[in-house]
Amino acid sequence: MSNIFCSSFNFCFFKMADTKGFSSIETPGYVGFANLPNQVHRKSVKKGFEFTLMVVGESGLGKSTLVNSLFLTDLYPERIIPDAIEKQKQTVKLEASTVEIEERGVKLRLTVVDTPGFGDAIDNSNSFGAILEYIDEQYERFLQDESGLNRRNIVDNRIHCCFYFISPFGHGLKPLDVEFMKKLHSKVNIVPVIAKADCLTKKEILRLKCRIMQEIESHGIKIYPLPDCDSDEDEDYKEQVKQLKEAVPFAVCGANTLLEVKGKKVRGRLYPWGVVEVENPEHCDFIKLRTMLITHMQDLQEVTQEVHYENYRSDRLAKGSIIKGAGGKENGIGNKSDHGRDNSTQQVVANSVLSEKDRILQEKEAELRRMQEMLAQMQARMQAQK
């Protein structure tokens, strides 16, 4: 009797202990899936975030200074700037710098891809090749990793955003700017940036912005479109997005020097006539550019995944479906080759072509069968000895 009483007491005690901290029965209509965003938040914070930014523009436009100002870090501690003689032989090469930034427990693995040598040559017709090749290489690497056997720890080095720096010393876009953006707008999210905006007056900046946007529209260049706000968003966020859209292209200037202005420390540039405060919205669009990048970082990654990468992937798979005929010529599936094979014959040949993934799986299965056969032979020997 006492054992039964103790068991029932323990059952009631554990039942009370288990239900402690869970939703009360007194809360009507509460299931608990409203907690899902908190679960996603905890998991994302634990895993960390990855983002890759590419900066493109001529030398001397302040690309490195701006990037260091945006993320309050020094990505280029040992950079050596080449002189005029070295620049004659310099070609466009890409330098990727990775740094891990932590802010309030949130980790960001930031990779900045710089393009020294772009636009510095007399003949810049080959300036695009290395950049386009690098972007395609990252897509190809991600595609191979995604199609491989180990898909858990894929490092995403795809370019999520490209800051294209426009010189403030012209009257709009140069032919090099137009050609480059036309070649890249289908592969990456382009954000146009007017560099060294502190050398222009407010009227000159407005005039240059209007001119650049007219030329971008007339040439059919697609820059990164900021997503529209939902109707249920608060008014402050709607106003912020509206101001960000009106600020494109962003007129910015960067600085890593701390100056004292009216008793407080600010980052800015000291001139004989005064101080340009980098983080002052009245002086430049630096705060707007940083706000755009941080608040829409997830959207930049989603557009890269769902639009640019999917376009590359579909093109790559379409090219992969092309098979070679007996004479070494490429024949599309469904067309007759030089030997007069019909569609059904070509389909059989196409089905017999194994992908790399299938080949690896077959090798693993064959190795597994060999091990099973060896194990069966060893068991047979052991039984024979007994």
C-alpha positions as CSV (number, residue, x, y, z in Angstrom):
1,M,0.0,0.0,0.0
2,S,2.8,2.4,0.9
3,N,4.6,1.6,-2.4
4,I,1.5,2.4,-4.3
5,F,1.1,5.7,-2.4
6,C,4.8,6.6,-3.0
7,S,4.5,5.8,-6.7
8,S,1.4,7.9,-7.1
9,F,3.0,10.7,-5.1
10,N,6.2,10.6,-7.3
11,F,4.0,10.5,-10.5
12,C,2.1,13.6,-9.3
13,F,5.3,15.3,-8.2
14,F,7.1,14.7,-11.6
15,K,4.0,15.7,-13.4
16,M,3.9,19.0,-11.5
17,A,7.6,19.5,-12.1
18,D,7.3,18.8,-15.8
19,T,4.4,21.3,-16.3
20,K,6.2,24.0,-14.5
21,G,7.3,26.8,-16.8
22,F,5.0,25.7,-19.7
23,S,1.9,27.6,-20.9
24,S,-1.0,27.6,-18.4
25,I,-4.3,25.9,-19.2
26,E,-5.9,29.2,-18.2
27,T,-4.5,30.9,-21.4
28,P,-7.2,30.2,-23.9
29,G,-6.4,29.8,-27.6
30,Y,-2.6,29.7,-27.1
31,V,-0.7,27.0,-28.9
32,G,2.8,28.3,-28.8
33,F,4.0,28.7,-32.3
34,A,4.3,32.5,-31.7
35,N,7.7,31.5,-30.2
36,L,9.1,30.4,-33.6
37,P,10.8,33.7,-34.4
38,N,12.6,33.5,-31.1
39,Q,13.8,30.0,-32.1
40,V,15.0,31.2,-35.4
41,H,16.7,34.2,-33.8
42,R,18.6,32.0,-31.3
43,K,19.7,29.5,-33.9
44,S,20.9,32.3,-36.3
45,V,22.8,34.1,-33.6
46,K,24.5,30.8,-32.6
47,K,25.4,30.0,-36.1
48,G,26.5,33.5,-37.1
49,F,26.1,35.3,-40.4
50,E,28.1,35.5,-43.6
51,F,28.2,38.4,-46.1
52,T,30.4,39.2,-49.0
53,L,30.8,42.7,-50.4
54,M,32.6,43.7,-53.5
55,V,33.9,47.2,-54.1
56,V,34.7,48.3,-57.6
57,G,36.1,51.6,-58.8
58,E,39.1,53.6,-60.0
59,S,42.1,54.0,-57.7
60,G,42.0,57.0,-55.4
61,L,38.2,57.2,-54.9
62,G,38.3,56.1,-51.2
63,K,37.0,52.5,-51.5
64,S,39.2,51.1,-48.7
65,T,38.6,54.1,-46.4
66,L,34.8,53.8,-46.8
67,V,34.7,50.1,-46.1
68,N,36.8,50.6,-43.0
69,S,34.5,53.4,-41.9
70,L,31.4,51.3,-42.5
71,F,32.4,48.4,-40.3
72,L,34.8,50.2,-37.9
73,T,37.7,47.9,-38.7
74,D,41.0,47.8,-40.6
75,L,40.7,45.4,-43.5
76,Y,43.9,46.4,-45.2
77,P,46.6,46.8,-42.5
78,E,49.6,45.9,-44.7
79,R,48.5,47.4,-48.0
80,I,51.2,48.9,-50.2
81,I,50.0,51.4,-52.8
82,P,51.9,51.0,-56.1
83,D,53.5,54.0,-57.8
84,A,52.9,55.2,-61.4
85,I,55.6,52.9,-62.9
86,E,54.2,49.8,-61.2
87,K,50.7,50.7,-62.3
88,Q,51.8,50.5,-66.0
89,K,52.3,46.7,-65.6
90,Q,49.5,46.2,-63.2
91,T,46.4,44.2,-64.3
92,V,43.1,43.9,-62.5
93,K,43.4,41.4,-59.7
94,L,41.0,40.6,-56.9
95,E,41.9,40.6,-53.3
96,A,39.5,39.1,-50.7
97,S,39.9,40.1,-47.1
98,T,37.8,38.3,-44.4
99,V,37.3,39.6,-40.9
100,E,34.9,38.3,-38.1
101,I,33.0,41.1,-36.4
102,E,31.1,40.7,-33.2
103,E,28.6,43.2,-31.9
104,R,26.3,42.5,-28.9
105,G,26.8,38.7,-29.2
106,V,26.0,38.6,-32.9
107,K,28.9,37.4,-35.1
108,L,29.3,38.5,-38.8
109,R,31.9,36.9,-41.1
110,L,32.5,39.8,-43.5
111,T,34.4,39.3,-46.7
112,V,35.3,42.3,-48.8
113,V,36.6,41.8,-52.3
114,D,38.6,44.7,-53.6
115,T,39.5,45.2,-57.3
116,P,42.8,47.1,-57.5
117,G,43.8,48.1,-61.0
118,F,40.3,48.5,-62.3
119,G,40.0,51.5,-64.7
120,D,43.7,52.5,-64.3
121,A,45.0,51.4,-67.6
122,I,44.9,53.2,-70.9
123,D,42.9,50.4,-72.6
124,N,40.3,49.1,-70.1
125,S,38.6,46.7,-72.4
126,N,39.9,43.8,-70.4
127,S,39.0,45.2,-67.0
128,F,35.8,43.2,-66.8
129,G,37.2,39.8,-67.4
130,A,38.8,39.1,-64.1
131,I,35.8,40.4,-62.1
132,L,33.2,38.4,-64.1
133,E,35.4,35.3,-63.9
134,Y,35.6,35.7,-60.1
135,I,31.9,36.0,-59.7
136,D,31.2,33.0,-61.8
137,E,33.9,31.0,-59.9
138,Q,32.1,31.6,-56.6
139,Y,28.7,30.5,-58.2
140,E,30.4,27.4,-59.6
141,R,32.0,26.6,-56.3
142,F,28.7,26.9,-54.5
143,L,27.0,24.8,-57.1
144,Q,29.6,22.0,-56.7
145,D,29.4,22.1,-52.9
146,E,25.6,22.1,-53.1
147,S,25.7,19.0,-55.4
148,G,28.3,17.2,-53.4
149,L,27.9,14.6,-50.6
150,N,28.8,16.9,-47.7
151,R,26.2,19.8,-47.8
152,R,26.2,20.7,-44.1
153,N,29.1,23.1,-43.9
154,I,29.0,25.0,-47.2
155,V,30.9,28.3,-47.0
156,D,29.0,31.0,-49.0
157,N,31.5,33.2,-50.8
158,R,29.0,34.4,-53.4
159,I,29.0,38.2,-54.0
160,H,25.9,39.5,-52.2
161,C,26.4,43.2,-53.0
162,C,28.7,45.3,-55.2
163,F,29.4,48.9,-54.4
164,Y,30.3,50.6,-57.7
165,F,32.2,53.9,-57.1
166,I,31.5,56.7,-59.5
167,S,34.0,59.6,-59.8
168,P,32.6,63.0,-58.7
169,F,34.8,64.9,-61.1
170,G,32.8,64.2,-64.2
171,H,29.4,65.1,-65.5
172,G,27.8,61.7,-65.0
173,L,28.7,58.1,-66.0
174,K,31.8,57.3,-68.1
175,P,31.6,54.8,-70.9
176,L,33.6,52.4,-68.6
177,D,30.9,52.8,-65.9
178,V,28.1,52.0,-68.3
179,E,29.8,49.0,-69.9
180,F,30.8,47.5,-66.5
181,M,27.3,47.8,-64.9
182,K,25.6,46.4,-68.0
183,K,27.8,43.3,-67.9
184,L,27.4,42.8,-64.1
185,H,23.7,43.8,-63.4
186,S,22.5,40.3,-64.2
187,K,25.0,38.6,-61.9
188,V,25.2,40.7,-58.8
189,N,23.3,43.4,-56.8
190,I,24.8,46.7,-57.9
191,V,24.6,49.8,-55.5
192,P,26.0,52.9,-57.2
193,V,28.0,55.2,-54.9
194,I,29.3,58.7,-55.7
195,A,32.8,58.9,-54.1
196,K,34.4,61.8,-52.3
197,A,31.1,63.7,-52.1
198,D,32.7,66.3,-49.8
199,C,34.3,68.0,-52.9
200,L,30.8,69.0,-54.3
201,T,28.2,71.4,-53.1
202,K,24.7,70.3,-52.3
203,K,23.3,71.6,-55.7
204,E,26.1,69.9,-57.6
205,I,25.4,66.6,-55.8
206,L,21.7,66.8,-56.6
207,R,22.5,67.6,-60.2
208,L,24.9,64.7,-60.5
209,K,22.5,62.3,-58.9
210,C,19.7,63.2,-61.4
211,R,22.1,62.8,-64.3
212,I,23.4,59.4,-63.2
213,M,19.9,58.0,-62.6
214,Q,18.8,59.3,-66.0
215,E,21.8,57.6,-67.7
216,I,21.2,54.3,-65.7
217,E,17.6,54.3,-66.9
218,S,18.4,55.2,-70.5
219,H,21.0,52.4,-70.8
220,G,18.7,49.8,-69.2
221,I,21.0,49.1,-66.3
222,K,19.3,47.3,-63.4
223,I,20.6,48.4,-60.0
224,Y,19.6,46.8,-56.7
225,P,15.9,47.9,-56.0
226,L,15.1,48.5,-52.4
227,P,12.1,46.3,-51.4
228,D,8.8,48.1,-51.0
229,C,7.2,48.3,-47.5
230,D,4.2,46.3,-46.5
231,S,1.0,48.1,-45.6
232,D,1.3,46.9,-42.0
233,E,4.7,48.4,-41.4
234,D,5.1,51.4,-39.1
235,E,5.3,54.9,-40.4
236,D,8.9,55.5,-39.3
237,Y,10.1,52.5,-41.3
238,K,8.2,53.6,-44.3
239,E,9.7,57.0,-44.1
240,Q,13.2,55.5,-43.7
241,V,12.8,53.4,-46.8
242,K,11.5,56.3,-48.8
243,Q,14.5,58.4,-47.9
244,L,16.9,55.6,-48.8
245,K,15.3,55.2,-52.2
246,E,15.5,59.0,-52.8
247,A,19.2,59.0,-51.8
248,V,20.3,56.6,-54.6
249,P,23.0,56.9,-55.8
250,F,24.6,57.5,-52.4
251,A,27.0,60.4,-52.2
252,V,29.4,59.5,-49.5
253,C,32.8,60.2,-48.0
254,G,34.8,58.1,-45.5
255,A,37.2,58.9,-42.7
256,N,38.7,56.9,-39.9
257,T,40.1,59.9,-38.0
258,L,38.5,61.1,-34.8
259,L,38.1,64.8,-34.4
260,E,36.7,67.0,-31.6
261,V,33.8,69.1,-32.7
262,K,31.8,71.2,-30.2
263,G,33.1,69.1,-27.3
264,K,32.4,65.7,-28.8
265,K,34.4,63.2,-30.7
266,V,33.3,62.6,-34.3
267,R,34.8,60.8,-37.3
268,G,35.5,63.3,-40.1
269,R,37.8,65.2,-42.4
270,L,39.5,68.4,-41.3
271,Y,39.7,71.2,-43.9
272,P,40.8,74.8,-43.6
273,W,37.2,75.9,-43.8
274,G,35.8,73.4,-41.3
275,V,35.1,69.7,-40.6
276,V,33.2,67.3,-42.7
277,E,31.4,64.9,-40.3
278,V,31.1,61.4,-41.9
279,E,28.1,60.4,-39.8
280,N,26.2,63.7,-40.2
281,P,23.3,63.2,-42.7
282,E,23.6,66.9,-43.6
283,H,27.1,66.4,-44.9
284,C,26.9,63.1,-46.8
285,D,24.9,59.9,-47.3
286,F,27.2,57.7,-45.3
287,I,24.6,56.9,-42.6
288,K,22.0,56.2,-45.3
289,L,24.3,53.8,-47.1
290,R,25.2,52.0,-43.9
291,T,21.5,51.8,-42.9
292,M,20.6,50.4,-46.3
293,L,23.3,47.7,-46.1
294,I,22.6,46.6,-42.6
295,T,18.8,46.7,-42.7
296,H,18.6,45.0,-46.1
297,M,21.5,42.6,-45.7
298,Q,19.1,39.6,-45.5
299,D,17.2,40.8,-48.6
300,L,20.5,41.2,-50.5
301,Q,21.4,37.6,-49.7
302,E,17.9,36.4,-50.7
303,V,18.0,38.2,-54.1
304,T,21.5,36.7,-54.7
305,Q,20.2,33.2,-53.9
306,E,16.8,33.4,-55.6
307,V,17.6,35.5,-58.7
308,H,21.3,35.8,-59.6
309,Y,22.4,32.3,-58.4
310,E,19.3,30.6,-59.9
311,N,19.9,32.3,-63.2
312,Y,23.5,31.0,-63.2
313,R,22.4,27.5,-62.0
314,S,19.7,27.2,-64.7
315,D,22.2,28.3,-67.4
316,R,24.8,25.9,-66.1
317,L,22.5,23.0,-66.1
318,A,21.2,23.8,-69.6
319,K,24.8,23.8,-70.8
320,G,25.5,20.6,-68.9
321,S,22.7,18.8,-70.9
322,I,24.6,19.3,-74.1
323,I,26.3,16.1,-75.2
324,K,29.1,15.5,-77.7
325,G,28.6,13.5,-80.9
326,A,30.9,11.0,-82.4
327,G,32.7,13.6,-84.4
328,G,33.4,15.8,-81.4
329,K,30.6,18.2,-82.2
330,E,28.1,19.3,-79.6
331,N,24.6,18.2,-80.3
332,G,21.6,19.4,-78.2
333,I,19.4,16.6,-76.9
334,G,16.4,16.1,-79.1
335,N,18.2,17.2,-82.4
336,K,19.6,14.9,-85.0
337,S,23.4,14.6,-85.1
338,D,25.7,14.2,-88.1
339,H,25.2,10.4,-88.0
340,G,21.4,10.7,-88.3
341,R,20.5,9.4,-84.8
342,D,16.9,10.0,-84.0
343,N,15.5,11.6,-80.8
344,S,15.0,8.3,-79.0
345,T,18.6,7.2,-79.6
346,Q,20.0,10.5,-78.4
347,Q,17.7,10.3,-75.3
348,V,19.3,6.9,-74.5
349,V,22.8,8.4,-74.9
350,A,21.8,11.4,-72.7
351,N,20.5,9.1,-70.0
352,S,23.7,7.0,-70.1
353,V,25.8,10.1,-69.3
354,L,26.3,10.1,-65.6
355,S,26.9,13.2,-63.6
356,E,29.8,13.6,-61.2
357,K,27.5,13.0,-58.2
358,D,26.2,9.7,-59.6
359,R,29.7,8.5,-60.4
360,I,30.9,9.2,-56.8
361,L,27.8,7.4,-55.4
362,Q,28.5,4.4,-57.6
363,E,32.1,4.2,-56.5
364,K,31.0,4.3,-52.8
365,E,28.4,1.6,-53.4
366,A,31.0,-0.6,-55.2
367,E,33.5,-0.1,-52.3
368,L,30.7,-1.0,-49.8
369,R,30.0,-4.2,-51.7
370,R,33.7,-5.2,-51.7
371,M,33.8,-4.7,-47.9
372,Q,30.7,-6.8,-47.4
373,E,32.2,-9.6,-49.6
374,M,35.4,-9.5,-47.6
375,L,33.5,-9.7,-44.3
376,A,31.5,-12.7,-45.6
377,Q,34.7,-14.5,-46.6
378,M,36.2,-13.9,-43.2
379,Q,33.1,-15.2,-41.5
380,A,33.2,-18.3,-43.7
381,R,36.8,-19.0,-42.8
382,M,36.0,-18.6,-39.0
383,Q,33.2,-21.1,-39.3
384,A,35.4,-23.5,-41.3
385,Q,38.0,-23.3,-38.5
386,K,35.4,-24.1,-35.9
